[in-house]
């Protein structure tokens, strides 16, 4: 496929947990599920997806969005309490207790 103005295919990958950002129950969400974030972080993530869609419409930009629930990588900071996998592994290797905070029902 030829793209106008030298535009190529792009991918967007973002981490997003559904529960804290929407008013919908926790569980499996389909591709057709409404996206109604209730916090600025979720709104910013969704805005990126909307901009990608706009560029597809205006310029034919081919894009994919991956909503990765709990990414893990070698550069992930464990001191910020972000990313359960990295934090849990770090604490386990250091023989420290693993804290899990539950959301009230």
SERO-4910 file (N, C-alpha, C, O; in steps of 0.05 Angstrom, whole numbers):
BEGIN
 pado doro    nc1    nc2    nc3   cac1   cac2   cac3    cc1    cc2    cc3    oc1    oc2    oc3
  Unk    A     17    -24      0      0      0      0     18     25      0     37     26     15
  Unk    A     11     44    -16     26     70    -17     12     89      2    -12     92      3
  Unk    A     29    104     17     19    124     36     25    151     25     47    156     14
  Unk    A      7    170     29     13    198     20     35    211     37     37    205     61
  Unk    A     50    228     25     70    244     39     91    227     53    103    235     73
  Unk    A     96    203     44    116    185     56    109    173     82    126    163     96
  Unk    A     83    174     90     74    163    115     76    132    114     69    120     94
  Unk    A     86    120    135     88     92    137     69     81    158     56     97    173
  Unk    A     68     55    161     52     43    181     64     48    209     89     47    212
  Unk    A     47     53    228     57     59    256     41     41    275     19     33    270
  Unk    A     54     35    297     41     20    318     41     36    344     59     51    349
  Unk    A     20     33    359     18     47    385     15     25    406     -3      8    404
  Unk    A     31     26    427     29      6    448     27     22    474     44     38    481
  Unk    A      6     16    489      3     30    515     -7     10    536    -21     -9    530
  Unk    A      1     15    560     -9     -1    582    -34     13    593    -34     37    596
  Unk    A    -54     -3    598    -78      9    608    -94    -12    624   -100    -34    614
  Unk    A   -100     -6    649   -117    -23    665   -145    -12    664   -148     12    668
  Unk    A   -164    -28    658   -191    -18    654   -205     -9    679   -218     12    679
  Unk    A   -202    -23    701   -218    -18    725   -215     10    736   -236     23    741
  Unk    A   -191     20    741   -189     47    754   -197     70    736   -201     92    746
  Unk    A   -199     65    710   -202     87    691   -230     90    680   -236    109    666
  Unk    A   -247     70    685   -274     71    674   -294     64    695   -287     55    717
  Unk    A   -320     68    689   -341     61    708   -352     33    703   -373     25    714
  Unk    A   -338     17    686   -348     -9    679   -336    -30    697   -314    -26    708
  Unk    A   -349    -53    701   -339    -74    719   -313    -86    708   -308    -85    684
  Unk    A   -297    -96    727   -272   -109    720   -278   -136    706   -298   -149    712
  Unk    A   -262   -143    687   -265   -168    673   -257   -165    644   -245   -145    636
  Unk    A   -264   -184    628   -257   -184    599   -272   -162    585   -296   -159    588
  Unk    A   -257   -146    570   -270   -125    554   -266   -131    524   -243   -136    516
  Unk    A   -287   -129    509   -285   -135    480   -275   -110    466   -273    -88    478
  Unk    A   -269   -112    440   -260    -90    424   -283    -69    421   -278    -46    416
  Unk    A   -308    -78    423   -331    -60    420   -339    -47    446   -358    -31    446
  Unk    A   -325    -53    468   -332    -42    494   -329    -12    494   -310     -2    483
  Unk    A   -347      3    506   -345     32    507   -319     41    521   -309     28    540
  Unk    A   -308     63    511   -284     74    524   -292    101    536   -294    121    522
  Unk    A   -295    101    562   -303    125    576   -286    129    601   -295    125    623
  Unk    A   -260    137    597   -243    140    620   -252    162    639   -264    182    630
  Unk    A   -247    158    664   -256    177    685   -232    192    698   -236    208    716
  Unk    A   -208    187    688   -185    201    699   -168    211    675   -170    201    653
  Unk    A   -152    231    680   -136    244    659   -117    224    645   -112    226    621
  Unk    A   -105    206    660    -87    186    648   -101    170    627    -90    166    605
  Unk    A   -125    160    633   -140    144    614   -149    161    590   -149    151    567
  Unk    A   -156    186    595   -164    204    573   -140    209    554   -144    209    530
  Unk    A   -117    213    565    -93    217    548    -87    193    531    -80    196    508
  Unk    A    -89    169    543    -84    145    528   -104    142    505    -97    135    483
  Unk    A   -129    147    511   -150    145    491   -146    166    469   -152    161    446
  Unk    A   -137    190    477   -133    212    457   -112    203    436   -115    209    413
  Unk    A    -91    189    444    -71    179    425    -85    161    405    -79    163    381
  Unk    A   -102    143    414   -116    125    396   -134    141    377   -135    134    353
  Unk    A   -147    161    387   -165    177    370   -149    193    349   -157    195    326
  Unk    A   -125    203    357   -108    217    337    -98    198    316    -97    205    292
  Unk    A    -91    173    323    -84    153    303   -106    148    283   -102    146    259
  Unk    A   -131    146    294   -154    142    276   -157    166    258   -164    162    234
  Unk    A   -154    190    268   -156    214    251   -136    214    229   -142    220    206
  Unk    A   -111    206    235    -90    205    214    -95    183    194    -88    186    171
  Unk    A   -108    161    202   -117    141    183   -137    153    164   -136    150    140
  Unk    A   -157    167    175   -178    179    159   -167    200    140   -175    201    117
  Unk    A   -150    218    150   -140    240    133   -117    232    114   -116    242     91
  Unk    A   -100    213    123    -76    208    107    -72    178    100    -52    171     88
  Unk    A    -90    161    109    -87    133    103    -66    118    120    -56     97    112
  Unk    A    -60    130    143    -40    118    161    -50     91    171    -71     90    184
  Unk    A    -35     70    166    -42     44    177    -32     42    205     -8     47    210
  Unk    A    -49     34    224    -40     33    252    -52     10    267    -73     -1    259
  Unk    A    -40      2    289    -50    -18    307    -46     -7    335    -27      6    341
  Unk    A    -65    -14    353    -63     -6    381    -63    -31    398    -80    -48    395
  Unk    A    -43    -33    415    -41    -55    434    -46    -45    462    -32    -27    471
  Unk    A    -66    -55    475    -71    -47    502    -61    -68    521    -75    -86    530
  Unk    A    -36    -66    528    -22    -86    544    -29    -81    573    -25    -59    583
  Unk    A    -39   -101    587    -49    -97    614    -27    -95    635    -29    -79    653
  Unk    A     -6   -110    632     15   -110    653     42   -115    639     53   -137    641
  Unk    A     53    -94    626     78    -99    612    102   -103    631    101    -94    654
  Unk    A    122   -116    621    146   -121    637    170   -117    619    170   -126    596
  Unk    A    191   -104    629    215   -100    613    239    -94    630    236    -88    654
  Unk    A    262    -96    618    287    -94    633    292    -65    644    306    -62    664
  Unk    A    280    -45    632    284    -18    641    261     -8    660    261     16    666
  Unk    A    244    -25    668    222    -17    684    232    -11    713    247    -27    724
  Unk    A    224     12    723    232     20    750    215      7    771    191      7    769
  Unk    A    228     -6    790    213    -20    811    209     -2    836    193    -10    853
  Unk    A    222     20    837    219     38    860    195     56    859    189     70    878
  Unk    A    180     55    837    157     72    834    130     57    838    109     69    837
  Unk    A    132     32    844    108     15    849     91     13    824     66     10    827
  Unk    A    102     16    801     87     13    776     96    -13    763    120    -19    760
  Unk    A     76    -29    754     82    -54    741     86    -77    761    107    -81    772
  Unk    A     64    -91    765     64   -112    786     85   -133    781     98   -142    800
  Unk    A     89   -142    757    109   -163    751    137   -155    761    150   -170    775
  Unk    A    146   -131    752    172   -122    760    175   -118    790    195   -126    802
  Unk    A    155   -106    802    156   -100    831    156   -127    846    172   -130    865
  Unk    A    139   -145    839    137   -171    854    163   -186    851    173   -197    871
  Unk    A    174   -188    827    199   -202    823    222   -190    838    238   -204    851
  Unk    A    224   -163    838    245   -149    852    243   -155    882    263   -160    895
  Unk    A    219   -153    893    216   -158    922    221   -187    929    233   -193    950
  Unk    A    213   -206    912    218   -234    917    248   -240    917    258   -254    934
  Unk    A    262   -229    897    291   -233    896    306   -221    919    327   -231    928
  Unk    A    295   -199    930    307   -186    953    297   -198    980    304   -188   1001
  Unk    A    280   -218    978    268   -231   1001    252   -211   1018    252   -212   1043
  Unk    A    239   -193   1004    222   -173   1018    192   -181   1014    186   -196    996
  Unk    A    175   -172   1032    147   -180   1030    134   -167   1005    141   -144    997
  Unk    A    115   -181    993    101   -171    970     74   -160    980     58   -175    992
  Unk    A     69   -135    975     44   -122    984     24   -121    961     31   -113    938
  Unk    A      0   -130    966    -21   -129    946    -44   -112    958    -54   -119    980
  Unk    A    -51    -91    945    -73    -74    954    -98    -81    939    -98    -81    914
  Unk    A   -119    -87    953   -145    -94    940   -162    -69    938   -163    -53    956
  Unk    A   -177    -68    916   -197    -46    914   -222    -54    929   -231    -77    927
  Unk    A   -233    -35    944   -258    -41    959   -281    -45    939   -283    -32    919
  Unk    A   -298    -64    946   -321    -70    928   -344    -51    933   -364    -54    920
***
